[in-house]
Amino acid sequence: MTVTADTVPRVAPGFRLQWEPAQDCHVLLYPEGMVKLNQSAGEIMKRCDGEKPVAAIVAELEQAFNAQGLQPDVIAFVEMAGQQRWLAWT
């Protein structure tokens, strides 16, 4: 599926996103293991709640980090995370 500004992503079934103090980062847990996320990935993933479209996630990130033009990077990450089956669309 092509991700657009209207796509509403959520963490896929079988995965759980959580902050891991020992790793000092967000991690994505699944039955076979764990994916350690960098700061950008963690910030995007924690906003993928199945309620907000990508456009709202981008707006939140741009406000939180005083940045502009993040939509292409966020869409690219969401597409990659979907291919990895970390995210699903509602």
PDB file of N, CA, C and O in Angstrom:
ATOM      1  N   MET A   1       0.834  -1.183   0.000  1.00  0.00           N
ATOM      2  CA  MET A   1       0.000   0.000   0.000  1.00  0.00           C
ATOM      3  C   MET A   1       0.879   1.248   0.000  1.00  0.00           C
ATOM      4  O   MET A   1       1.911   1.297   0.670  1.00  0.00           O
ATOM      5  N   THR A   2       0.465   2.230  -0.744  1.00  0.00           N
ATOM      6  CA  THR A   2       1.167   3.509  -0.751  1.00  0.00           C
ATOM      7  C   THR A   2       0.683   4.346   0.425  1.00  0.00           C
ATOM      8  O   THR A   2      -0.520   4.533   0.605  1.00  0.00           O
ATOM      9  N   VAL A   3       1.600   4.841   1.208  1.00  0.00           N
ATOM     10  CA  VAL A   3       1.271   5.678   2.360  1.00  0.00           C
ATOM     11  C   VAL A   3       1.084   7.112   1.879  1.00  0.00           C
ATOM     12  O   VAL A   3       1.890   7.631   1.106  1.00  0.00           O
ATOM     13  N   THR A   4       0.004   7.749   2.349  1.00  0.00           N
ATOM     14  CA  THR A   4      -0.267   9.153   2.043  1.00  0.00           C
ATOM     15  C   THR A   4      -0.453   9.909   3.346  1.00  0.00           C
ATOM     16  O   THR A   4      -0.391   9.325   4.428  1.00  0.00           O
ATOM     17  N   ALA A   5      -0.681  11.205   3.236  1.00  0.00           N
ATOM     18  CA  ALA A   5      -0.922  12.032   4.424  1.00  0.00           C
ATOM     19  C   ALA A   5      -2.184  11.598   5.159  1.00  0.00           C
ATOM     20  O   ALA A   5      -2.339  11.886   6.346  1.00  0.00           O
ATOM     21  N   ASP A   6      -3.094  10.904   4.462  1.00  0.00           N
ATOM     22  CA  ASP A   6      -4.358  10.471   5.070  1.00  0.00           C
ATOM     23  C   ASP A   6      -4.291   9.080   5.692  1.00  0.00           C
ATOM     24  O   ASP A   6      -5.234   8.668   6.368  1.00  0.00           O
ATOM     25  N   THR A   7      -3.201   8.349   5.480  1.00  0.00           N
ATOM     26  CA  THR A   7      -3.047   7.010   6.050  1.00  0.00           C
ATOM     27  C   THR A   7      -3.028   7.103   7.573  1.00  0.00           C
ATOM     28  O   THR A   7      -2.398   7.997   8.139  1.00  0.00           O
ATOM     29  N   VAL A   8      -3.723   6.176   8.234  1.00  0.00           N
ATOM     30  CA  VAL A   8      -3.784   6.151   9.705  1.00  0.00           C
ATOM     31  C   VAL A   8      -3.055   4.896  10.190  1.00  0.00           C
ATOM     32  O   VAL A   8      -3.641   3.814  10.227  1.00  0.00           O
ATOM     33  N   PRO A   9      -1.771   5.036  10.564  1.00  0.00           N
ATOM     34  CA  PRO A   9      -0.993   3.857  10.992  1.00  0.00           C
ATOM     35  C   PRO A   9      -1.178   3.538  12.473  1.00  0.00           C
ATOM     36  O   PRO A   9      -1.472   4.408  13.293  1.00  0.00           O
ATOM     37  N   ARG A  10      -0.994   2.258  12.781  1.00  0.00           N
ATOM     38  CA  ARG A  10      -0.998   1.797  14.172  1.00  0.00           C
ATOM     39  C   ARG A  10       0.024   0.680  14.301  1.00  0.00           C
ATOM     40  O   ARG A  10       0.359   0.016  13.321  1.00  0.00           O
ATOM     41  N   VAL A  11       0.512   0.482  15.510  1.00  0.00           N
ATOM     42  CA  VAL A  11       1.444  -0.619  15.756  1.00  0.00           C
ATOM     43  C   VAL A  11       0.702  -1.916  15.444  1.00  0.00           C
ATOM     44  O   VAL A  11      -0.412  -2.130  15.921  1.00  0.00           O
ATOM     45  N   ALA A  12       1.308  -2.758  14.661  1.00  0.00           N
ATOM     46  CA  ALA A  12       0.667  -3.984  14.185  1.00  0.00           C
ATOM     47  C   ALA A  12       0.447  -4.989  15.316  1.00  0.00           C
ATOM     48  O   ALA A  12       1.183  -5.003  16.302  1.00  0.00           O
ATOM     49  N   PRO A  13      -0.576  -5.827  15.157  1.00  0.00           N
ATOM     50  CA  PRO A  13      -0.777  -6.900  16.141  1.00  0.00           C
ATOM     51  C   PRO A  13       0.479  -7.761  16.243  1.00  0.00           C
ATOM     52  O   PRO A  13       1.161  -8.022  15.252  1.00  0.00           O
ATOM     53  N   GLY A  14       0.761  -8.190  17.458  1.00  0.00           N
ATOM     54  CA  GLY A  14       1.944  -9.013  17.687  1.00  0.00           C
ATOM     55  C   GLY A  14       3.174  -8.214  18.082  1.00  0.00           C
ATOM     56  O   GLY A  14       4.199  -8.783  18.457  1.00  0.00           O
ATOM     57  N   PHE A  15       3.069  -6.880  17.994  1.00  0.00           N
ATOM     58  CA  PHE A  15       4.178  -6.006  18.379  1.00  0.00           C
ATOM     59  C   PHE A  15       3.742  -5.105  19.526  1.00  0.00           C
ATOM     60  O   PHE A  15       2.567  -4.758  19.643  1.00  0.00           O
ATOM     61  N   ARG A  16       4.691  -4.733  20.366  1.00  0.00           N
ATOM     62  CA  ARG A  16       4.417  -3.788  21.448  1.00  0.00           C
ATOM     63  C   ARG A  16       5.558  -2.779  21.491  1.00  0.00           C
ATOM     64  O   ARG A  16       6.733  -3.143  21.536  1.00  0.00           O
ATOM     65  N   LEU A  17       5.184  -1.508  21.476  1.00  0.00           N
ATOM     66  CA  LEU A  17       6.161  -0.426  21.560  1.00  0.00           C
ATOM     67  C   LEU A  17       6.284  -0.001  23.010  1.00  0.00           C
ATOM     68  O   LEU A  17       5.278   0.211  23.688  1.00  0.00           O
ATOM     69  N   GLN A  18       7.507   0.125  23.483  1.00  0.00           N
ATOM     70  CA  GLN A  18       7.712   0.608  24.849  1.00  0.00           C
ATOM     71  C   GLN A  18       9.071   1.280  24.978  1.00  0.00           C
ATOM     72  O   GLN A  18       9.993   1.035  24.199  1.00  0.00           O
ATOM     73  N   TRP A  19       9.159   2.141  25.997  1.00  0.00           N
ATOM     74  CA  TRP A  19      10.436   2.769  26.344  1.00  0.00           C
ATOM     75  C   TRP A  19      11.219   1.762  27.159  1.00  0.00           C
ATOM     76  O   TRP A  19      10.685   1.171  28.098  1.00  0.00           O
ATOM     77  N   GLU A  20      12.465   1.561  26.814  1.00  0.00           N
ATOM     78  CA  GLU A  20      13.328   0.609  27.518  1.00  0.00           C
ATOM     79  C   GLU A  20      14.454   1.388  28.184  1.00  0.00           C
ATOM     80  O   GLU A  20      15.416   1.769  27.518  1.00  0.00           O
ATOM     81  N   PRO A  21      14.348   1.632  29.507  1.00  0.00           N
ATOM     82  CA  PRO A  21      15.380   2.423  30.198  1.00  0.00           C
ATOM     83  C   PRO A  21      16.784   1.836  30.048  1.00  0.00           C
ATOM     84  O   PRO A  21      17.752   2.584  29.916  1.00  0.00           O
ATOM     85  N   ALA A  22      16.905   0.523  30.065  1.00  0.00           N
ATOM     86  CA  ALA A  22      18.229  -0.098  29.960  1.00  0.00           C
ATOM     87  C   ALA A  22      18.874   0.199  28.606  1.00  0.00           C
ATOM     88  O   ALA A  22      20.097   0.304  28.507  1.00  0.00           O
ATOM     89  N   GLN A  23      18.047   0.335  27.559  1.00  0.00           N
ATOM     90  CA  GLN A  23      18.551   0.642  26.220  1.00  0.00           C
ATOM     91  C   GLN A  23      18.579   2.152  25.966  1.00  0.00           C
ATOM     92  O   GLN A  23      19.211   2.616  25.017  1.00  0.00           O
ATOM     93  N   ASP A  24      17.889   2.915  26.825  1.00  0.00           N
ATOM     94  CA  ASP A  24      17.746   4.367  26.680  1.00  0.00           C
ATOM     95  C   ASP A  24      17.123   4.723  25.321  1.00  0.00           C
ATOM     96  O   ASP A  24      17.553   5.660  24.648  1.00  0.00           O
ATOM     97  N   CYS A  25      16.094   3.943  24.940  1.00  0.00           N
ATOM     98  CA  CYS A  25      15.415   4.195  23.674  1.00  0.00           C
ATOM     99  C   CYS A  25      14.086   3.441  23.655  1.00  0.00           C
ATOM    100  O   CYS A  25      13.813   2.608  24.519  1.00  0.00           O
ATOM    101  N   HIS A  26      13.270   3.751  22.652  1.00  0.00           N
ATOM    102  CA  HIS A  26      12.062   2.984  22.411  1.00  0.00           C
ATOM    103  C   HIS A  26      12.464   1.682  21.723  1.00  0.00           C
ATOM    104  O   HIS A  26      13.388   1.644  20.911  1.00  0.00           O
ATOM    105  N   VAL A  27      11.751   0.629  22.068  1.00  0.00           N
ATOM    106  CA  VAL A  27      11.967  -0.659  21.422  1.00  0.00           C
ATOM    107  C   VAL A  27      10.622  -1.201  20.968  1.00  0.00           C
ATOM    108  O   VAL A  27       9.576  -0.859  21.519  1.00  0.00           O
ATOM    109  N   LEU A  28      10.671  -2.036  19.973  1.00  0.00           N
ATOM    110  CA  LEU A  28       9.494  -2.715  19.462  1.00  0.00           C
ATOM    111  C   LEU A  28       9.669  -4.188  19.808  1.00  0.00           C
ATOM    112  O   LEU A  28      10.564  -4.856  19.289  1.00  0.00           O
ATOM    113  N   LEU A  29       8.812  -4.684  20.682  1.00  0.00           N
ATOM    114  CA  LEU A  29       8.919  -6.069  21.146  1.00  0.00           C
ATOM    115  C   LEU A  29       7.981  -6.954  20.342  1.00  0.00           C
ATOM    116  O   LEU A  29       6.875  -6.544  19.987  1.00  0.00           O
ATOM    117  N   TYR A  30       8.427  -8.164  20.060  1.00  0.00           N
ATOM    118  CA  TYR A  30       7.616  -9.171  19.390  1.00  0.00           C
ATOM    119  C   TYR A  30       8.058 -10.529  19.912  1.00  0.00           C
ATOM    120  O   TYR A  30       9.122 -10.635  20.521  1.00  0.00           O
ATOM    121  N   PRO A  31       7.253 -11.585  19.684  1.00  0.00           N
ATOM    122  CA  PRO A  31       7.579 -12.874  20.320  1.00  0.00           C
ATOM    123  C   PRO A  31       8.987 -13.390  20.052  1.00  0.00           C
ATOM    124  O   PRO A  31       9.570 -14.047  20.915  1.00  0.00           O
ATOM    125  N   GLU A  32       9.544 -13.111  18.887  1.00  0.00           N
ATOM    126  CA  GLU A  32      10.863 -13.634  18.562  1.00  0.00           C
ATOM    127  C   GLU A  32      12.011 -12.723  18.988  1.00  0.00           C
ATOM    128  O   GLU A  32      13.175 -13.105  18.872  1.00  0.00           O
ATOM    129  N   GLY A  33      11.699 -11.521  19.482  1.00  0.00           N
ATOM    130  CA  GLY A  33      12.789 -10.642  19.859  1.00  0.00           C
ATOM    131  C   GLY A  33      12.408  -9.197  20.052  1.00  0.00           C
ATOM    132  O   GLY A  33      11.317  -8.873  20.521  1.00  0.00           O
ATOM    133  N   MET A  34      13.347  -8.323  19.676  1.00  0.00           N
ATOM    134  CA  MET A  34      13.202  -6.901  19.938  1.00  0.00           C
ATOM    135  C   MET A  34      13.908  -6.110  18.846  1.00  0.00           C
ATOM    136  O   MET A  34      14.969  -6.500  18.361  1.00  0.00           O
ATOM    137  N   VAL A  35      13.295  -4.986  18.470  1.00  0.00           N
ATOM    138  CA  VAL A  35      13.910  -4.046  17.535  1.00  0.00           C
ATOM    139  C   VAL A  35      14.215  -2.776  18.321  1.00  0.00           C
ATOM    140  O   VAL A  35      13.313  -2.161  18.889  1.00  0.00           O
ATOM    141  N   LYS A  36      15.465  -2.391  18.353  1.00  0.00           N
ATOM    142  CA  LYS A  36      15.874  -1.154  19.017  1.00  0.00           C
ATOM    143  C   LYS A  36      15.704  -0.016  18.014  1.00  0.00           C
ATOM    144  O   LYS A  36      16.291  -0.044  16.932  1.00  0.00           O
ATOM    145  N   LEU A  37      14.906   0.979  18.372  1.00  0.00           N
ATOM    146  CA  LEU A  37      14.605   2.085  17.467  1.00  0.00           C
ATOM    147  C   LEU A  37      15.468   3.297  17.778  1.00  0.00           C
ATOM    148  O   LEU A  37      15.750   3.585  18.942  1.00  0.00           O
ATOM    149  N   ASN A  38      15.885   4.006  16.738  1.00  0.00           N
ATOM    150  CA  ASN A  38      16.595   5.259  16.988  1.00  0.00           C
ATOM    151  C   ASN A  38      15.575   6.306  17.428  1.00  0.00           C
ATOM    152  O   ASN A  38      14.373   6.038  17.423  1.00  0.00           O
ATOM    153  N   GLN A  39      16.040   7.489  17.805  1.00  0.00           N
ATOM    154  CA  GLN A  39      15.145   8.500  18.366  1.00  0.00           C
ATOM    155  C   GLN A  39      14.043   8.887  17.386  1.00  0.00           C
ATOM    156  O   GLN A  39      12.880   8.986  17.776  1.00  0.00           O
ATOM    157  N   SER A  40      14.389   9.105  16.138  1.00  0.00           N
ATOM    158  CA  SER A  40      13.393   9.506  15.141  1.00  0.00           C
ATOM    159  C   SER A  40      12.332   8.426  14.962  1.00  0.00           C
ATOM    160  O   SER A  40      11.138   8.724  14.944  1.00  0.00           O
ATOM    161  N   ALA A  41      12.755   7.194  14.830  1.00  0.00           N
ATOM    162  CA  ALA A  41      11.807   6.093  14.659  1.00  0.00           C
ATOM    163  C   ALA A  41      10.900   5.960  15.872  1.00  0.00           C
ATOM    164  O   ALA A  41       9.696   5.750  15.728  1.00  0.00           O
ATOM    165  N   GLY A  42      11.465   6.082  17.058  1.00  0.00           N
ATOM    166  CA  GLY A  42      10.659   5.999  18.285  1.00  0.00           C
ATOM    167  C   GLY A  42       9.628   7.108  18.361  1.00  0.00           C
ATOM    168  O   GLY A  42       8.488   6.875  18.764  1.00  0.00           O
ATOM    169  N   GLU A  43      10.027   8.328  17.972  1.00  0.00           N
ATOM    170  CA  GLU A  43       9.088   9.452  18.010  1.00  0.00           C
ATOM    171  C   GLU A  43       7.941   9.254  17.026  1.00  0.00           C
ATOM    172  O   GLU A  43       6.800   9.604  17.325  1.00  0.00           O
ATOM    173  N   ILE A  44       8.238   8.696  15.857  1.00  0.00           N
ATOM    174  CA  ILE A  44       7.181   8.428  14.882  1.00  0.00           C
ATOM    175  C   ILE A  44       6.296   7.286  15.384  1.00  0.00           C
ATOM    176  O   ILE A  44       5.071   7.406  15.400  1.00  0.00           O
ATOM    177  N   MET A  45       6.915   6.191  15.791  1.00  0.00           N
ATOM    178  CA  MET A  45       6.150   5.005  16.197  1.00  0.00           C
ATOM    179  C   MET A  45       5.221   5.293  17.372  1.00  0.00           C
ATOM    180  O   MET A  45       4.095   4.795  17.399  1.00  0.00           O
ATOM    181  N   LYS A  46       5.668   6.082  18.337  1.00  0.00           N
ATOM    182  CA  LYS A  46       4.814   6.308  19.504  1.00  0.00           C
ATOM    183  C   LYS A  46       3.586   7.153  19.153  1.00  0.00           C
ATOM    184  O   LYS A  46       2.637   7.213  19.934  1.00  0.00           O
ATOM    185  N   ARG A  47       3.595   7.793  18.008  1.00  0.00           N
ATOM    186  CA  ARG A  47       2.442   8.574  17.552  1.00  0.00           C
ATOM    187  C   ARG A  47       1.519   7.771  16.643  1.00  0.00           C
ATOM    188  O   ARG A  47       0.442   8.244  16.280  1.00  0.00           O
ATOM    189  N   CYS A  48       1.925   6.578  16.278  1.00  0.00           N
ATOM    190  CA  CYS A  48       1.111   5.715  15.403  1.00  0.00           C
ATOM    191  C   CYS A  48       0.130   4.948  16.282  1.00  0.00           C
ATOM    192  O   CYS A  48       0.365   3.794  16.641  1.00  0.00           O
ATOM    193  N   ASP A  49      -0.968   5.608  16.620  1.00  0.00           N
ATOM    194  CA  ASP A  49      -1.931   5.080  17.583  1.00  0.00           C
ATOM    195  C   ASP A  49      -3.220   4.572  16.951  1.00  0.00           C
ATOM    196  O   ASP A  49      -4.140   4.178  17.667  1.00  0.00           O
ATOM    197  N   GLY A  50      -3.305   4.574  15.623  1.00  0.00           N
ATOM    198  CA  GLY A  50      -4.521   4.133  14.966  1.00  0.00           C
ATOM    199  C   GLY A  50      -5.618   5.176  14.976  1.00  0.00           C
ATOM    200  O   GLY A  50      -6.737   4.907  14.538  1.00  0.00           O
ATOM    201  N   GLU A  51      -5.307   6.368  15.472  1.00  0.00           N
ATOM    202  CA  GLU A  51      -6.280   7.462  15.541  1.00  0.00           C
ATOM    203  C   GLU A  51      -5.891   8.622  14.631  1.00  0.00           C
ATOM    204  O   GLU A  51      -6.750   9.256  14.018  1.00  0.00           O
ATOM    205  N   LYS A  52      -4.594   8.891  14.547  1.00  0.00           N
ATOM    206  CA  LYS A  52      -4.103  10.062  13.817  1.00  0.00           C
ATOM    207  C   LYS A  52      -3.606   9.675  12.431  1.00  0.00           C
ATOM    208  O   LYS A  52      -2.915   8.668  12.273  1.00  0.00           O
ATOM    209  N   PRO A  53      -3.961  10.485  11.416  1.00  0.00           N
ATOM    210  CA  PRO A  53      -3.363  10.260  10.102  1.00  0.00           C
ATOM    211  C   PRO A  53      -1.918  10.746  10.084  1.00  0.00           C
ATOM    212  O   PRO A  53      -1.486  11.473  10.979  1.00  0.00           O
ATOM    213  N   VAL A  54      -1.192  10.346   9.076  1.00  0.00           N
ATOM    214  CA  VAL A  54       0.208  10.746   8.929  1.00  0.00           C
ATOM    215  C   VAL A  54       0.347  12.265   8.979  1.00  0.00           C
ATOM    216  O   VAL A  54       1.299  12.770   9.575  1.00  0.00           O
ATOM    217  N   ALA A  55      -0.573  13.000   8.370  1.00  0.00           N
ATOM    218  CA  ALA A  55      -0.487  14.467   8.375  1.00  0.00           C
ATOM    219  C   ALA A  55      -0.460  15.020   9.795  1.00  0.00           C
ATOM    220  O   ALA A  55       0.298  15.947  10.080  1.00  0.00           O
ATOM    221  N   ALA A  56      -1.275  14.464  10.688  1.00  0.00           N
ATOM    222  CA  ALA A  56      -1.295  14.931  12.081  1.00  0.00           C
ATOM    223  C   ALA A  56      -0.014  14.533  12.805  1.00  0.00           C
ATOM    224  O   ALA A  56       0.488  15.289  13.637  1.00  0.00           O
ATOM    225  N   ILE A  57       0.520  13.350  12.497  1.00  0.00           N
ATOM    226  CA  ILE A  57       1.788  12.910  13.098  1.00  0.00           C
ATOM    227  C   ILE A  57       2.910  13.855  12.674  1.00  0.00           C
ATOM    228  O   ILE A  57       3.733  14.262  13.493  1.00  0.00           O
ATOM    229  N   VAL A  58       2.934  14.198  11.392  1.00  0.00           N
ATOM    230  CA  VAL A  58       3.942  15.139  10.886  1.00  0.00           C
ATOM    231  C   VAL A  58       3.814  16.481  11.598  1.00  0.00           C
ATOM    232  O   VAL A  58       4.819  17.055  12.018  1.00  0.00           O
ATOM    233  N   ALA A  59       2.597  16.985  11.738  1.00  0.00           N
ATOM    234  CA  ALA A  59       2.377  18.280  12.398  1.00  0.00           C
ATOM    235  C   ALA A  59       2.877  18.240  13.840  1.00  0.00           C
ATOM    236  O   ALA A  59       3.515  19.185  14.303  1.00  0.00           O
ATOM    237  N   GLU A  60       2.587  17.149  14.548  1.00  0.00           N
ATOM    238  CA  GLU A  60       3.065  17.015  15.934  1.00  0.00           C
ATOM    239  C   GLU A  60       4.586  17.015  15.992  1.00  0.00           C
ATOM    240  O   GLU A  60       5.176  17.696  16.830  1.00  0.00           O
ATOM    241  N   LEU A  61       5.215  16.265  15.115  1.00  0.00           N
ATOM    242  CA  LEU A  61       6.678  16.188  15.102  1.00  0.00           C
ATOM    243  C   LEU A  61       7.301  17.531  14.749  1.00  0.00           C
ATOM    244  O   LEU A  61       8.276  17.948  15.374  1.00  0.00           O
ATOM    245  N   GLU A  62       6.746  18.204  13.761  1.00  0.00           N
ATOM    246  CA  GLU A  62       7.289  19.502  13.366  1.00  0.00           C
ATOM    247  C   GLU A  62       7.170  20.508  14.498  1.00  0.00           C
ATOM    248  O   GLU A  62       8.066  21.326  14.702  1.00  0.00           O
ATOM    249  N   GLN A  63       6.064  20.450  15.239  1.00  0.00           N
ATOM    250  CA  GLN A  63       5.911  21.356  16.378  1.00  0.00           C
ATOM    251  C   GLN A  63       6.848  20.966  17.519  1.00  0.00           C
ATOM    252  O   GLN A  63       7.502  21.828  18.106  1.00  0.00           O
ATOM    253  N   ALA A  64       6.915  19.675  17.832  1.00  0.00           N
ATOM    254  CA  ALA A  64       7.725  19.210  18.956  1.00  0.00           C
ATOM    255  C   ALA A  64       9.208  19.490  18.757  1.00  0.00           C
ATOM    256  O   ALA A  64       9.927  19.766  19.718  1.00  0.00           O
ATOM    257  N   PHE A  65       9.665  19.420  17.515  1.00  0.00           N
ATOM    258  CA  PHE A  65      11.096  19.560  17.242  1.00  0.00           C
ATOM    259  C   PHE A  65      11.440  20.831  16.480  1.00  0.00           C
ATOM    260  O   PHE A  65      12.557  20.990  15.988  1.00  0.00           O
ATOM    261  N   ASN A  66      10.457  21.743  16.386  1.00  0.00           N
ATOM    262  CA  ASN A  66      10.674  23.033  15.715  1.00  0.00           C
ATOM    263  C   ASN A  66      11.331  22.821  14.354  1.00  0.00           C
ATOM    264  O   ASN A  66      12.367  23.408  14.040  1.00  0.00           O
ATOM    265  N   ALA A  67      10.699  21.966  13.561  1.00  0.00           N
ATOM    266  CA  ALA A  67      11.233  21.611  12.251  1.00  0.00           C
ATOM    267  C   ALA A  67      10.135  21.748  11.202  1.00  0.00           C
ATOM    268  O   ALA A  67       8.950  21.796  11.532  1.00  0.00           O
ATOM    269  N   GLN A  68      10.533  21.810   9.955  1.00  0.00           N
ATOM    270  CA  GLN A  68       9.587  21.886   8.839  1.00  0.00           C
ATOM    271  C   GLN A  68      10.001  20.863   7.781  1.00  0.00           C
ATOM    272  O   GLN A  68      11.157  20.445   7.721  1.00  0.00           O
ATOM    273  N   GLY A  69       9.042  20.473   6.954  1.00  0.00           N
ATOM    274  CA  GLY A  69       9.353  19.604   5.832  1.00  0.00           C
ATOM    275  C   GLY A  69       9.620  18.153   6.180  1.00  0.00           C
ATOM    276  O   GLY A  69      10.351  17.472   5.460  1.00  0.00           O
ATOM    277  N   LEU A  70       9.040  17.663   7.276  1.00  0.00           N
ATOM    278  CA  LEU A  70       9.305  16.287   7.701  1.00  0.00           C
ATOM    279  C   LEU A  70       8.440  15.241   7.000  1.00  0.00           C
ATOM    280  O   LEU A  70       8.715  14.046   7.107  1.00  0.00           O
ATOM    281  N   GLN A  71       7.398  15.672   6.283  1.00  0.00           N
ATOM    282  CA  GLN A  71       6.456  14.704   5.721  1.00  0.00           C
ATOM    283  C   GLN A  71       7.110  13.639   4.845  1.00  0.00           C
ATOM    284  O   GLN A  71       6.792  12.463   5.021  1.00  0.00           O
ATOM    285  N   PRO A  72       8.004  13.975   3.913  1.00  0.00           N
ATOM    286  CA  PRO A  72       8.610  12.907   3.095  1.00  0.00           C
ATOM    287  C   PRO A  72       9.353  11.861   3.929  1.00  0.00           C
ATOM    288  O   PRO A  72       9.276  10.668   3.635  1.00  0.00           O
ATOM    289  N   ASP A  73      10.065  12.296   4.958  1.00  0.00           N
ATOM    290  CA  ASP A  73      10.808  11.356   5.803  1.00  0.00           C
ATOM    291  C   ASP A  73       9.860  10.486   6.628  1.00  0.00           C
ATOM    292  O   ASP A  73      10.090   9.288   6.792  1.00  0.00           O
ATOM    293  N   VAL A  74       8.790  11.101   7.148  1.00  0.00           N
ATOM    294  CA  VAL A  74       7.827  10.333   7.943  1.00  0.00           C
ATOM    295  C   VAL A  74       7.129   9.306   7.054  1.00  0.00           C
ATOM    296  O   VAL A  74       6.988   8.148   7.445  1.00  0.00           O
ATOM    297  N   ILE A  75       6.697   9.712   5.879  1.00  0.00           N
ATOM    298  CA  ILE A  75       6.044   8.772   4.957  1.00  0.00           C
ATOM    299  C   ILE A  75       6.994   7.637   4.593  1.00  0.00           C
ATOM    300  O   ILE A  75       6.578   6.479   4.555  1.00  0.00           O
ATOM    301  N   ALA A  76       8.249   7.943   4.326  1.00  0.00           N
ATOM    302  CA  ALA A  76       9.228   6.900   3.988  1.00  0.00           C
ATOM    303  C   ALA A  76       9.391   5.918   5.142  1.00  0.00           C
ATOM    304  O   ALA A  76       9.461   4.709   4.920  1.00  0.00           O
ATOM    305  N   PHE A  77       9.452   6.422   6.370  1.00  0.00           N
ATOM    306  CA  PHE A  77       9.591   5.533   7.518  1.00  0.00           C
ATOM    307  C   PHE A  77       8.346   4.672   7.693  1.00  0.00           C
ATOM    308  O   PHE A  77       8.453   3.465   7.912  1.00  0.00           O
ATOM    309  N   VAL A  78       7.155   5.285   7.596  1.00  0.00           N
ATOM    310  CA  VAL A  78       5.909   4.536   7.768  1.00  0.00           C
ATOM    311  C   VAL A  78       5.794   3.447   6.698  1.00  0.00           C
ATOM    312  O   VAL A  78       5.357   2.334   6.994  1.00  0.00           O
ATOM    313  N   GLU A  79       6.178   3.754   5.470  1.00  0.00           N
ATOM    314  CA  GLU A  79       6.162   2.734   4.411  1.00  0.00           C
ATOM    315  C   GLU A  79       7.111   1.588   4.749  1.00  0.00           C
ATOM    316  O   GLU A  79       6.748   0.420   4.613  1.00  0.00           O
ATOM    317  N   MET A  80       8.328   1.919   5.189  1.00  0.00           N
ATOM    318  CA  MET A  80       9.304   0.889   5.544  1.00  0.00           C
ATOM    319  C   MET A  80       8.793   0.057   6.723  1.00  0.00           C
ATOM    320  O   MET A  80       8.905  -1.169   6.714  1.00  0.00           O
ATOM    321  N   ALA A  81       8.237   0.717   7.729  1.00  0.00           N
ATOM    322  CA  ALA A  81       7.723   0.003   8.899  1.00  0.00           C
ATOM    323  C   ALA A  81       6.548  -0.898   8.512  1.00  0.00           C
ATOM    324  O   ALA A  81       6.373  -1.972   9.088  1.00  0.00           O
ATOM    325  N   GLY A  82       5.756  -0.470   7.551  1.00  0.00           N
ATOM    326  CA  GLY A  82       4.679  -1.316   7.050  1.00  0.00           C
ATOM    327  C   GLY A  82       5.222  -2.542   6.329  1.00  0.00           C
ATOM    328  O   GLY A  82       4.696  -3.644   6.488  1.00  0.00           O
ATOM    329  N   GLN A  83       6.274  -2.352   5.537  1.00  0.00           N
ATOM    330  CA  GLN A  83       6.900  -3.479   4.838  1.00  0.00           C
ATOM    331  C   GLN A  83       7.497  -4.483   5.829  1.00  0.00           C
ATOM    332  O   GLN A  83       7.512  -5.688   5.578  1.00  0.00           O
ATOM    333  N   GLN A  84       7.984  -3.965   6.952  1.00  0.00           N
ATOM    334  CA  GLN A  84       8.532  -4.832   8.003  1.00  0.00           C
ATOM    335  C   GLN A  84       7.431  -5.463   8.856  1.00  0.00           C
ATOM    336  O   GLN A  84       7.697  -6.314   9.704  1.00  0.00           O
ATOM    337  N   ARG A  85       6.192  -5.032   8.616  1.00  0.00           N
ATOM    338  CA  ARG A  85       4.997  -5.476   9.358  1.00  0.00           C
ATOM    339  C   ARG A  85       4.968  -4.953  10.784  1.00  0.00           C
ATOM    340  O   ARG A  85       4.277  -5.510  11.636  1.00  0.00           O
ATOM    341  N   TRP A  86       5.725  -3.870  11.057  1.00  0.00           N
ATOM    342  CA  TRP A  86       5.682  -3.226  12.366  1.00  0.00           C
ATOM    343  C   TRP A  86       4.412  -2.382  12.502  1.00  0.00           C
ATOM    344  O   TRP A  86       3.867  -2.244  13.597  1.00  0.00           O
ATOM    345  N   LEU A  87       3.951  -1.827  11.395  1.00  0.00           N
ATOM    346  CA  LEU A  87       2.768  -0.972  11.376  1.00  0.00           C
ATOM    347  C   LEU A  87       1.708  -1.581  10.472  1.00  0.00           C
ATOM    348  O   LEU A  87       2.007  -2.288   9.511  1.00  0.00           O
ATOM    349  N   ALA A  88       0.465  -1.285  10.812  1.00  0.00           N
ATOM    350  CA  ALA A  88      -0.683  -1.650   9.990  1.00  0.00           C
ATOM    351  C   ALA A  88      -1.528  -0.387   9.821  1.00  0.00           C
ATOM    352  O   ALA A  88      -1.308   0.611  10.507  1.00  0.00           O
ATOM    353  N   TRP A  89      -2.477  -0.436   8.919  1.00  0.00           N
ATOM    354  CA  TRP A  89      -3.309   0.736   8.649  1.00  0.00           C
ATOM    355  C   TRP A  89      -4.726   0.441   9.139  1.00  0.00           C
ATOM    356  O   TRP A  89      -5.231  -0.673   8.995  1.00  0.00           O
ATOM    357  N   THR A  90      -5.349   1.454   9.715  1.00  0.00           N
ATOM    358  CA  THR A  90      -6.727   1.286  10.182  1.00  0.00           C
ATOM    359  C   THR A  90      -7.689   1.865   9.179  1.00  0.00           C
ATOM    360  O   THR A  90      -8.901   1.822   9.390  1.00  0.00           O
TER     361      THR A  90
END
